[in-house]
Amino acid sequence: MPGTPLIVIGASAGGIEALRQLTPTLPADLPASVAIVVHRQPIEEDERLPRVLSKDSPLPVTHARDGEPVRAAQIVVAPANVHLRVNDGTFQLDPGPKENNSRPAIDVLFRSAACAYGPRVAGVLLSGLLDDGSAGLAEIQRHGGMTMVQDPREALFGDMPRNALADISVDVVAGIDEMAAALVEFARRAPLETRSVTALSERDNPSPFACPDCSGVLWHIKDGDIDRFRCRTGHAYTPLALHQHQRDSLEDAMWMAIRALEEHRDMSLRLASTMRARGLLQRARQLEREARLDLRRADIVRSALPTASEARDEGHEEPETA
C-alpha cells in the first residue's frame, strides 16, 4: 500500500470556481497528495489552470507529469487531452479512449485511485452536469475509501453531486468551507491496511446501443446499483452522458438530412432546367416533382427540430416534486 494518502477531486461545469475556493483552504503541510481532473475542452487556456489555482493556494499546483511520484503536500492537475491515473505510487498520463466524451475523465482517475490506494484514498466530487464521477466514487467506496460531494444546493451546477447522492451512500456532504477540515482529518487518520476486493467484470451484456464515438457495440456494465456502457475500443458512458450524446447526434443527423435534401432539390432543379432546354419535357417534369418532394421532406424534418424554447428547456431539469 502506498505510503502517502491520496485525495482525488473531480469537477466539471462550475468546478473551477469551486476549486478556486477549496485550494486556498488546504494547509501547506497537508499529509496527503491531491490530484484533480476537470472536464473541459482542450483549449489553449487549459495551460493556465494550475496558475489560476496556485494563486492563493498554500500548496504548489502543477500539471501532472507522467511517472511523477505521489508526494504529500502537492496538488497536480490533469493536463488537457490525456487521462490521469495513479499506479504503483506514481501518476500516469494516458491518451486512451474518452469516457463520457471527456479526456481527461473523472471516473478514470477515481477508478485507478480506488484500485491502487483502497482505504487510503478520498474521492471528492464538485460542481458539474450529468452524472460524471458517480461510478468512480462508488468504486472508491467499494474499496474502502472515503467519499465526499459538494452540497448540491451550494454548487453552481448541482447535477454531479446530486446524482452521486442518488446512486451511493456518500460519507460526507459538505460546503466548500467545510471540506478542508474533513480532508485533513482523513489524511491524518487514513488506515494503513489493505483489503481485497473482487474486480468487477468490464463486460457483462451487449446492449442495443451503438457507441457514439466509433459505432461499435456498447456493453452494459453493472457496478452495484450503477449502470455504465463501454465499447470494445474503450469509450465509456454513464446513462445520462450517453443520452446527452445521443440527443446531440440526433440533432446533427437531422441537420445533415435537411442539407442533403436541399442539395438534392437544387441539383434536381438544375437538371430539370437542362432537360427543358433540350426538349426532354417528361424528364424535366419528373425532376421537378423530385425537387418538390425533397422540399416537403426537408420542411418535415425542420419542423421536428427543437424550437428555441424547447432547446432552452432541454438544458434545465425540472425540480422533483413529491
N, C-alpha and C positions, 0 to 999 in steps of 0.2 A: 504494500500500500504506500503510495507517495506520501512524503513527509509533510508537505505544505497543504493545508486545506485549500479548496478552490471554490470561488463564488462565480457562477456563470449568470450573466444577465442578458435577457432578450428584450428587444424593443422594436417597435415599428412606427406607425403614424403617431406623432406627438411624443415619441420616445426620446428624441434628442433633448427636448425641453425638460423631460423628467430626469434624464441623465445629468443635465446641467445643474439640476437641484440636488441630485443624490451625491455625485462625486465630491463636492466640497465638504460633505458631512462625514466622509470616511477618513479615519485618523491616519496620520503619516506612518504609524507603527503597526498598521493592520497586520495581524499574523496570518494572512491568507493572500492568495493571488486572486485577481479579478479579471475575468475575460468577458468581453462584450460583443454581441452581434446585434447590429441594427439592420432591419430590412429596408433597403433603399436602392435606388438605381445607381449603377456605377458611373457617376458623373464626376467631373473634374473637382468639384468642391469636396468630394469624399476625402481627399488628401488633407483637408483642413480639420476633420473631425477630432483627431487626437489633440490638436492645438486648441480647439474650442473647449474640449472637456478639461484640458490641463490648466486652463486659465486661472481657475480658483480652486484647483484640486491640490490637497497636501501630498497626494501620491503622483508619481510620474505616470503619464499616459502616452503610450506609443502604439503604433501599429504592430500587430503580432508578426514575428519573423519565423519562418519555417525552421524547426529544430531548436528554437529558443527554449531554455528550461523554464519550468513553472517555479516562480520565486515569490516569496512573501512581499507585501508592501509594493505591489506593482499593479498597474491596470493596462491590459492590452486590448486593442480593438481590432476586430476582423477587417482586413483590407477589402476593397471592392472586388467583386467578381471571383472570389475564392471562398470555399468553406473553411471554417476554423474548427479544428478538432484538437483533442488532447489525448496523448497516449504515451505511456512509459515515462511520465514526468516531463514531457515536452509538448509545446504547441506545434501543430502541424497544419500547413496550408494545402488545400486540396481543390483543384479546379474540376471537381466532379459534377454530376448532373444536378440541376436545380431541384429544390424542394419548395413546394408551394409557390412556384415561379420565382424563387429567390435564391441568390448565391452572393453572399453567404446566407445560410438559413439557420434560424434559431434552433430548430429541432436537431440538426446535425451536431451542433456544439453540445446541446443538452444530453443527447444520447451517448456521445463519446465520453462526456464527463461522468455520466452515471456509471458506465462500464468500467472506467479507469479509476474512479475515486470512491464509488459506493457511498457509504455514510459520511465521507469527508467532503462531500460537495453540497453546496446550497444553490438552488435554482431560483432566479428572480425574474418575474415576467412583468413588464411595464406596459405603458400605453400602446395600443395598436388596434388594427382592424382584423376582422375574421377570427379564426381560431388557431393561428400560428402559435407554436410553443406549448400547446396543451399536451400533445403526445410526448414531447421531450420532458416536460415537467412530470408527467405520470411515470416515465422511465426513471427519473431521479428518485421519485418517491418509492418506486418498486425496489430500488437498490438501497434504500435506507437513508437517502439524503434528505435535507430539509427543503421544503417548497414554500415560496413566498410570492404573492402577487400584490401589485399596487391596488389600492382601493379603487374599484371601478368608478365610484362617484367622484373621485378626485382626478382621475386620468382624463386627458383631453379626448382620447378615444378609448372607451371602456370595453370594447368587444373582446380583446385578448384576455384580460383578467377575468371578465365575466364568464367567458366560455370555459376557461380553466376551472373556475369555481363550480361550473355546472358538471364538469367531467370528473374531477377528483376532489378529495377532501384535503384542501390546501392547509398547510401547517400555520401560515401567518398571512393575514390580510392587513396591510398597513398603508398609511400615507407615507409620502416620501420622507417627511421629517422624522418618522419613527423607524425607518428601515435600518439606518446605520447601527443603532444600538443592538438590534436583533442580530445583525450580521457579525458584529464584533463578538457578541456572546457566543454565536455559533462557532466562529473561528477559534475561540479560546477553549471551547468545550468539545470540539469535534472528536468523535471516538477514534481510537487507533485501530480497532479490529475491523476485519473484513467479514463479509458474509457471502455465501454462494447463492447466486440467483440464476435460475434456468433461463437461457437465452430464448427469446421469442422467435417464432418462425417468421421469416421475412416473406414467405409466400404461402398464403392459405388457399384462396379460391379465386379463379378468374372471375372478374366482374363483367357486366355488359358494357362497360365504358372503355373508350379508347383514350390513350394518353394525349393530352392537348399539345405536347411538345414534339412527340415523334410518331404518334398514331399507333403505337404498339398497344397490346392488351394491358389494361391495368388490373393488377391482382389486389384483391381485397384482403387487408391485413387487420386482424382484430387484436389490439393491445389492451386486454382487460375490457373496459367499457368504451374504449376509444377506437374509432374506425380510421384506417388510413388506406391509401391506394398507392401502389408503386408498380412501375413498369419494369420490363427486363433491363432496359438501359440504366434505370436508377432514378428517373424522375419520380417524385413523390408528392402526394397531395393529401390534405385533410378534406373532409367532405365540403366544408364551406369554401375552401380555396378552389377545389375542383368545380364547384357550382359557379363561382365567380368567373373562372376561366372559360367555362362552357358558355356563359352568358355573353362574355366579351367576344368569343369566337363566333357565336351565333349572329351577333350584330355585324361583325366583319363579313361573314358569309353573305348576309342579306345585302350589304352594300356592294359586294362583288357581283352578286346576281343582278342587281339594278344596273351596274356598269356594263355587264356582259349583254343584257337585254337591250340597253340603249345603243351600244355599239353595233349590235346585230341589226337593230332597226335602221340605224343610219346607213349601214352597208346595203341593206335591202333597198332603201330608197335610192341610193346611188346607182345600184344595178338596175332598178326599175327605170330610172331616167335614161340609162344607156340603152335598155331594151326598147323603150318607146322611140328613141331616136333611130333605131334600126328597124322599126316597124313590127317588132315582136310584142304585140299588144297583150296577148294572152299571158305570156311570161311576165310582162311588166305588171299586169293586174295581180298575178299570183304573188309577186314580190311585195307589192303594196299591201296586200292582205296580211302577209307575214309581218310587215312593219307595224300595222295597226294592232296585231295580236301581241307583238313584243311590247308595244306601248301600254296596252292594258295590263299585261303581266307585270311590267315594271311598276305601274301605279298600284297594283295589288300588293306587291312586296313592300313598296314605300309606305303604304297605309298601315302595314303591320309593324313598322319600326316604332320605337317608343317616342311619344311626344316629349316636349321639353319638361312638362310637369311630371310625366311618368318616369323619365330619366332621373329627375331630381328626387322623386320618391324612392326609387330603387336604391339610392345611396344612403337612405335614412331608415333605420329599423324602427318599426312601431314599438312603443313600450309595451311590455307584457302586462296584462290585466288579469286579476284573479277571477 
